[in-house]
Amino acid sequence: MARTALHTALTKRHAHATGRAEAETGAPPSAERGSRRAAVAAAAVPAVVMLVLGLWGIDRGTMWRDEGATFQVAQRSLPEIGHLLGSIDAVHGLYYLLMHAVLALHADEVTLRLPSAVATAVTAGLVGAIGCRLARPRVGLWAGLLYAATPFVSHYAQEGRSYALVAAGSALATWQLSRAVERGSWRRWVEYGAVVAVTALLHEFAVLLLAAHGVTLLVSRVPWRSWRGWGCAAVAACAVLAPLVVLSQRQSDQVSWIPTPGYPQAKALGEAFAGPGEPVLAVTLLLAGVALIAPLPRARAGALRLPAVALPLALVPPVLLYAASQRQPLFLDRYLLFCLAGVPLLAAAGAERLLGVLPWRGWVTAAGVVVVAAGFVCRIPYQERERLPSSRGDEPARVASVVGRLAAPGDAVLFLPLYERRISLFYPEDFDGLRDLTLKRSPAASGTLFGEEVTAGELRARLAALSPRERLWVVWDTNTVGTRWFRAQRAEAAKTRVLDALYREGPTVFVHGGAVSQYIRR
């Protein structure tokens, strides 16, 4: 009798659990398995598509200045990297250490960009996973594909900087937030806090993600236990980040060139997030409006609503950074790539509201994919433009090739301003045998990005000592030489006066962002 009673109790318990699961999911176990397969596909398909797009044209044939900084710093020894971070670029310290390990395997431009391409693919998959968790699989599929089809995303998928990795960390933290709120446990909140901390260490402005998530919790009216878990995780992440914030404040001269943002910068960010062109921006805003006016129901009991997650993610960090930049300008679109994921999530939710009423579920899903694909085809010129060598601010490889073609071993070279020395650090083979007239201490030895230079008096002596057979080549930045900023740099102005007193400019070869001139003794 005891065994019979136990069997009966277990049977009732199983039936109760099964009924509860069906009530929560709204589907029997077989349908639930199908939904899981759809969710996996909704994450995997955008990830694969984004990886293909990230690898398409990844070797542009030149690094631009920011990528080159990663390339030359990451190849220094660990003590040399530590020496550098004490004076400059501390905000990128963790990324440099990561790339130190990556470039130790193989140092070239493709390897430099591979982590960003992979991270962007992961982000697209996570956007799909978030859409699945907060709505349904096809919303996730559409959102992930929209993310992958955005030219702004492709730009940073092929750049050797930290922004794509920061975006991946932000998407992972957002996904973890939804899990922790729904089925909170200390382990999940610890995981969430760890991801936020690492993401912010990759770039400290990612800490604004916490503000977005705080607004999500506020509008969602989550219980006290969720606030407690999130609060502990947020405080821990901020404590980890605090030393970097203090150190980077001492290095704020690095970003002194950033202008105070206005309407043009805000509009440009909106078009970067939605896609280039005002029609695309208008359609995206329309779909987002639909998602907000008629929000999708919760995916399950206790789950967050998609608009409550996506809208703060897309708006709160840009608004906070824009407001802060009115006092200390720091507003750049690349600093905000990590919150772009909210836009395709809202657009996909709006499309679901408009198309979800149709009875043909499979056809509706396919139609959404076709629309995204058609939008991508229309924007192929923008995608192709992102993969051109001229898509960035300069082309150091072309400048270096001009030097390699014109100069001969034994010639002298001078850089205007001093940071143009980066070209010789990115492509040293084109400068073999040339004498750097202004270099006093190398970048690695001085703990700087571009080295320390001699005084104007020493430069005068070195120029006067050049023999008639030694030609002088000046590598200069066409974007800055002659500008108000350049004239305000005392060392550069003194260097230019000494050069012009003894030499005159001869034949010059111009390329995008730079030039190489032969200077002839007066």
C-alpha positions in Angstrom: 0.0 0.0 0.0 2.9 2.3 0.8 4.4 1.8 -2.6 1.0 2.4 -4.3 0.5 5.6 -2.3 4.0 6.8 -3.2 3.5 6.0 -6.9 0.2 7.8 -6.9 1.7 10.9 -5.2 4.6 11.0 -7.7 2.2 10.6 -10.6 0.1 13.5 -9.3 3.2 15.6 -8.8 4.4 15.0 -12.3 1.0 15.8 -13.7 0.9 19.0 -11.7 4.3 20.0 -12.9 3.5 19.2 -16.5 0.3 21.2 -16.4 2.1 24.1 -14.8 4.8 24.0 -17.5 2.2 23.9 -20.2 0.4 26.8 -18.6 3.6 28.9 -18.5 4.6 28.1 -22.0 1.2 27.8 -23.5 2.3 24.7 -25.4 2.7 21.0 -24.9 6.2 19.5 -24.5 6.4 18.7 -28.2 5.6 22.3 -29.1 8.1 23.5 -26.5 10.8 21.4 -28.1 10.0 23.0 -31.5 10.1 26.4 -29.9 13.5 25.7 -28.5 14.8 24.7 -31.9 13.3 27.9 -33.3 15.1 29.9 -30.6 18.4 28.3 -31.4 18.0 29.0 -35.1 17.0 32.6 -34.3 20.3 33.1 -32.5 22.5 31.0 -34.8 21.3 32.4 -38.1 22.1 36.1 -37.4 25.5 35.0 -35.8 26.5 33.1 -39.0 25.3 35.9 -41.2 27.2 38.5 -39.2 30.4 36.4 -39.2 30.2 36.2 -43.0 29.7 39.9 -43.3 32.5 40.5 -40.8 34.9 38.5 -42.8 33.9 40.0 -46.1 36.7 42.4 -47.1 38.3 42.3 -43.7 41.8 42.9 -45.2 41.5 46.5 -46.4 45.2 46.7 -47.0 45.9 49.4 -44.5 45.4 50.1 -40.8 44.1 53.6 -39.8 45.6 55.5 -36.9 43.5 53.9 -34.1 44.0 50.4 -35.3 47.7 51.0 -35.7 47.9 52.1 -32.1 46.5 48.7 -31.1 48.9 46.9 -33.5 52.1 48.5 -32.3 51.2 48.6 -28.5 50.0 45.0 -28.4 53.3 43.8 -29.8 55.3 45.4 -26.9 56.3 43.3 -23.9 54.0 43.3 -20.9 56.3 45.6 -18.9 56.4 48.1 -21.8 52.6 48.0 -22.1 52.3 48.7 -18.3 54.8 51.6 -18.7 52.6 53.1 -21.5 49.3 52.7 -19.6 50.7 54.7 -16.7 50.8 57.8 -18.9 48.3 57.3 -21.7 45.6 55.0 -23.1 44.8 53.3 -19.8 41.1 53.1 -21.0 42.2 50.6 -23.5 44.6 48.6 -21.2 42.6 45.4 -21.0 42.0 45.4 -24.7 45.7 45.8 -25.3 46.5 42.9 -23.1 44.0 40.7 -24.9 45.4 41.7 -28.3 48.9 41.1 -27.0 48.0 37.4 -26.7 46.2 37.4 -30.0 48.9 39.0 -32.1 51.5 36.7 -30.5 49.9 34.0 -32.6 50.3 35.9 -35.9 50.7 39.7 -36.3 48.9 41.0 -39.3 45.9 43.1 -40.1 43.5 40.3 -40.5 44.4 38.8 -37.1 44.1 42.3 -35.7 40.5 42.5 -36.8 39.4 38.9 -36.2 38.4 39.4 -32.5 36.1 42.2 -33.5 34.5 40.2 -36.3 33.9 37.2 -34.0 32.6 39.5 -31.2 30.1 41.1 -33.6 28.8 37.7 -34.7 28.3 36.8 -31.0 26.5 40.1 -30.5 24.1 39.4 -33.4 23.4 36.0 -31.9 22.8 37.5 -28.5 20.4 40.0 -30.0 18.5 37.1 -31.4 18.5 35.3 -28.1 17.2 38.4 -26.3 14.4 38.8 -28.7 13.5 35.1 -28.3 13.5 35.4 -24.5 11.5 38.6 -24.3 9.1 37.9 -27.2 9.2 35.0 -29.5 11.8 33.3 -31.9 10.9 35.2 -35.1 11.2 38.5 -33.3 14.7 37.4 -32.2 15.5 36.3 -35.7 14.4 39.6 -37.3 16.2 41.6 -34.6 19.5 39.7 -35.0 19.4 40.0 -38.8 18.6 43.7 -38.6 21.6 44.1 -36.3 23.8 42.2 -38.7 22.6 44.3 -41.7 23.5 47.6 -40.2 26.5 49.2 -41.9 27.6 50.9 -38.7 28.0 47.4 -37.2 30.0 46.2 -40.1 32.3 49.2 -39.7 33.4 48.1 -36.2 33.3 44.4 -37.0 36.3 45.2 -39.1 38.2 47.5 -36.8 41.1 46.5 -34.4 39.6 48.3 -31.4 37.6 47.3 -28.4 34.2 48.6 -29.4 32.8 45.4 -30.9 33.9 43.4 -27.8 32.2 46.0 -25.6 29.0 45.6 -27.7 29.2 41.8 -27.2 29.6 42.3 -23.4 26.7 44.7 -23.3 24.4 42.2 -25.1 25.5 39.4 -22.9 24.8 41.5 -19.8 21.4 42.4 -21.0 20.6 38.8 -21.7 21.8 37.8 -18.2 19.7 40.6 -16.7 16.5 39.1 -18.2 17.5 35.7 -16.8 18.3 37.0 -13.4 15.1 38.9 -13.0 13.0 36.0 -14.2 14.6 33.4 -12.1 16.9 35.2 -9.7 19.7 33.6 -7.9 22.9 34.9 -6.4 24.9 33.0 -9.0 23.2 34.7 -11.9 23.6 38.1 -10.4 27.3 37.4 -9.8 27.6 36.4 -13.4 25.8 39.6 -14.5 28.1 41.8 -12.4 31.2 40.1 -13.7 30.2 40.6 -17.3 29.4 44.3 -16.7 32.7 44.8 -14.9 34.8 43.2 -17.7 32.8 45.1 -20.4 33.4 48.4 -18.6 37.1 47.6 -18.2 37.2 47.2 -22.0 35.8 50.7 -22.3 34.7 52.6 -19.2 31.7 54.3 -20.9 30.0 50.9 -21.0 29.2 51.5 -17.3 26.3 53.6 -18.6 24.7 50.2 -19.3 23.9 50.0 -15.6 21.8 53.2 -15.9 19.9 51.6 -18.8 19.3 48.4 -16.8 18.2 50.4 -13.8 15.5 52.2 -15.8 14.4 48.8 -17.1 14.0 47.5 -13.6 12.2 50.7 -12.6 9.6 50.6 -15.3 9.1 46.9 -14.9 8.3 47.2 -11.2 10.4 44.2 -10.3 10.3 42.8 -6.7 12.8 43.8 -4.0 14.9 40.7 -4.4 15.7 41.7 -8.0 16.7 45.2 -6.9 18.9 43.8 -4.2 20.7 41.4 -6.6 21.1 44.1 -9.3 22.3 46.7 -6.8 25.0 44.4 -5.4 26.2 43.5 -8.9 26.2 47.2 -9.9 28.2 48.3 -6.9 30.7 45.5 -7.3 31.2 46.4 -11.0 31.6 50.1 -10.2 34.1 49.2 -7.5 36.2 47.2 -10.0 36.0 50.1 -12.5 36.8 52.9 -10.1 40.7 52.7 -10.3 40.5 52.9 -14.1 38.2 55.9 -13.9 40.7 57.7 -11.6 43.6 56.9 -13.8 41.9 57.8 -17.1 40.8 61.2 -15.6 44.5 62.1 -15.4 44.8 61.2 -19.1 41.9 63.3 -20.2 44.0 65.3 -22.7 43.7 62.3 -25.0 40.1 63.3 -25.8 40.5 67.1 -25.7 40.0 67.2 -29.5 36.3 66.0 -29.3 33.9 68.8 -30.0 30.8 69.7 -28.0 27.9 67.7 -29.5 24.9 69.3 -31.1 22.0 68.4 -33.3 24.2 67.1 -36.2 26.0 64.6 -33.9 22.7 63.4 -32.4 21.1 63.0 -35.9 24.2 61.2 -37.2 24.0 58.7 -34.2 20.4 58.0 -35.0 21.1 57.3 -38.6 24.1 55.1 -37.6 21.9 53.1 -35.3 18.9 52.8 -37.7 20.9 52.7 -40.9 22.0 55.4 -43.3 19.3 57.6 -45.0 16.3 59.4 -43.6 13.8 57.0 -45.1 15.4 54.1 -43.2 15.4 56.2 -40.0 11.7 57.0 -40.5 10.7 53.4 -41.0 12.7 52.3 -38.0 11.2 55.0 -35.8 7.7 54.0 -37.0 8.2 50.4 -36.1 9.7 51.3 -32.8 6.7 53.5 -32.1 4.4 50.6 -32.8 6.3 48.4 -30.4 5.9 51.1 -27.7 2.3 51.9 -28.3 1.2 48.3 -28.6 3.8 46.3 -26.6 4.0 42.6 -27.1 2.8 40.5 -24.2 5.3 39.0 -21.8 6.9 35.8 -23.1 6.2 34.1 -19.8 5.2 34.8 -16.3 7.8 36.9 -14.6 9.7 37.8 -17.8 10.6 41.4 -18.7 8.8 43.1 -21.5 10.8 43.8 -24.6 10.2 47.5 -24.8 11.2 47.9 -21.1 14.6 46.4 -22.0 15.2 47.7 -25.5 14.2 51.4 -25.2 16.4 52.2 -22.2 19.2 50.3 -23.8 18.9 52.4 -26.9 18.3 55.8 -25.3 19.6 56.1 -21.8 23.4 55.8 -22.5 23.4 58.2 -25.5 21.3 60.8 -23.6 23.5 60.7 -20.5 26.7 60.9 -22.5 25.2 63.7 -24.7 24.3 65.7 -21.5 27.6 65.1 -19.9 29.4 66.2 -23.1 27.9 69.7 -22.9 30.4 70.2 -20.1 33.3 67.9 -21.0 32.9 66.7 -24.6 33.1 62.9 -24.9 30.3 62.2 -27.4 31.4 59.9 -30.2 29.3 57.3 -32.0 31.8 54.5 -31.5 31.6 54.9 -27.8 27.9 54.1 -28.0 28.0 51.0 -30.3 27.2 48.9 -27.2 23.6 50.3 -27.0 22.7 49.9 -30.6 21.1 46.5 -30.0 18.0 48.1 -28.5 17.0 49.6 -31.9 16.6 46.4 -33.9 14.8 44.8 -31.0 12.2 47.5 -31.0 11.9 47.5 -34.8 11.5 43.7 -34.8 8.8 44.0 -32.1 7.0 46.6 -34.1 7.1 44.4 -37.2 5.7 41.5 -35.1 2.8 43.7 -34.0 2.0 44.6 -37.6 2.5 41.1 -39.2 1.8 38.9 -36.2 -2.0 39.1 -36.7 -1.6 37.1 -40.0 -2.4 33.4 -39.7 0.4 32.1 -41.8 3.2 31.9 -39.2 5.9 30.3 -41.4 5.2 32.7 -44.3 5.2 35.7 -42.0 8.6 34.7 -40.6 10.0 34.2 -44.1 8.5 37.5 -45.3 10.3 39.3 -42.5 13.6 37.8 -43.4 13.0 38.7 -47.1 12.3 42.3 -46.1 15.5 42.5 -44.0 17.5 40.9 -46.9 16.0 43.4 -49.4 17.0 46.3 -47.1 20.5 44.9 -46.9 20.7 44.7 -50.7 19.6 48.3 -51.0 22.3 49.3 -48.6 25.1 47.3 -50.3 26.9 50.5 -51.5 27.1 51.6 -47.9 28.4 48.2 -46.9 31.0 48.2 -49.7 32.1 51.7 -48.6 32.9 50.5 -45.1 35.3 48.0 -46.6 37.3 50.5 -48.7 40.8 51.7 -47.5 39.4 55.2 -47.6 36.5 54.4 -45.2 38.7 55.6 -42.3 40.5 58.9 -41.6 43.8 58.0 -43.2 45.7 55.4 -45.1 49.1 54.9 -43.5 50.0 51.9 -45.7 49.9 54.2 -48.8 52.0 56.8 -47.1 54.5 54.2 -46.1 54.6 52.7 -49.6 55.4 56.2 -51.0 58.3 56.5 -48.6 59.5 53.0 -49.5 59.4 53.8 -53.2 61.1 57.2 -53.1 63.6 57.1 -50.2 66.9 55.2 -50.1 68.9 53.8 -47.2 70.9 56.7 -45.6 68.2 59.3 -46.3 66.7 61.2 -43.3 63.1 61.4 -42.4 61.1 63.9 -40.2 57.5 63.6 -39.0 55.0 66.5 -38.8 53.4 66.3 -36.2 55.3 63.8 -34.1 52.4 61.3 -34.1 53.0 60.7 -37.8 55.9 58.6 -36.6 53.1 55.9 -36.2 53.4 55.1 -39.9 57.0 53.9 -39.4 55.8 51.9 -36.4 52.9 50.3 -38.4 55.0 49.6 -41.5 58.6 49.6 -40.4 59.9 47.7 -43.5 59.3 50.8 -45.7 61.5 52.9 -43.3 64.5 50.5 -43.2 67.8 52.3 -43.4 66.2 55.8 -42.9 67.5 58.1 -40.1 64.8 59.6 -37.9 66.1 63.1 -37.3 63.9 64.1 -34.4 63.7 60.9 -32.4 65.3 61.0 -28.9 63.7 57.9 -27.2 61.7 55.2 -28.8 58.0 54.8 -28.0 58.5 51.6 -26.0 61.4 53.1 -24.0 59.6 56.3 -23.3 56.3 54.7 -22.4 54.5 56.8 -25.1 52.7 56.0 -28.3 55.0 57.9 -30.6 58.3 58.5 -28.7 60.1 61.5 -27.4 61.7 64.0 -29.7 64.8 66.2 -29.5 64.7 70.0 -28.9 64.6 72.5 -31.7 68.2 73.3 -31.1 69.3 69.7 -31.5 67.2 69.4 -34.6 68.9 72.4 -36.1 72.3 70.8 -35.5 71.2 67.5 -37.0 69.8 69.2 -40.1 72.9 71.3 -40.6 75.1 68.1 -40.3 73.3 66.4 -43.2 75.6 65.9 -46.2 74.4 67.0 -49.7 74.0 63.3 -50.5 71.6 62.7 -47.7 68.1 63.6 -48.9 65.4 64.7 -46.4 61.9 63.4 -46.5 59.1 64.9 -44.4 56.0 62.8 -43.7 53.1 65.0 -42.7 49.5 64.8 -41.8 47.4 66.9 -44.2 44.5 67.0 -41.8 46.4 68.9 -39.1 49.5 70.6 -40.4 48.8 74.3 -40.8 45.7 74.2 -38.7 45.1 76.3 -35.5 45.7 73.2 -33.4 49.1 72.6 -35.1 50.2 76.2 -34.7 49.2 76.0 -31.0 51.7 73.1 -30.4 54.9 74.8 -29.3 57.2 71.9 -30.1 55.7 71.4 -33.5 55.8 75.2 -34.3 59.5 75.3 -33.3 60.3 72.2 -35.3 58.6 73.8 -38.4 60.5 77.1 -38.0 63.9 75.3 -37.9 63.0 73.2 -40.9 61.8 76.2 -43.0 64.9 78.2 -42.0 67.3 75.6 -43.5 65.2 73.8 -46.1 62.4 74.4 -48.6 59.6 72.1 -49.7 60.2 70.2 -52.9 58.2 67.6 -54.8 55.3 66.2 -52.8 53.1 63.1 -53.1 49.7 63.4 -51.5 47.5 60.4 -50.4 44.4 60.2 -48.3 45.1 61.8 -45.0 48.9 62.3 -45.5 51.7 63.4 -47.7 55.4 62.8 -48.3 57.6 65.7 -49.3 61.2 66.0 -50.3 62.9 69.0 -48.7 65.8 70.7 -50.3 68.5 72.6 -48.6 68.3 76.4 -49.1 
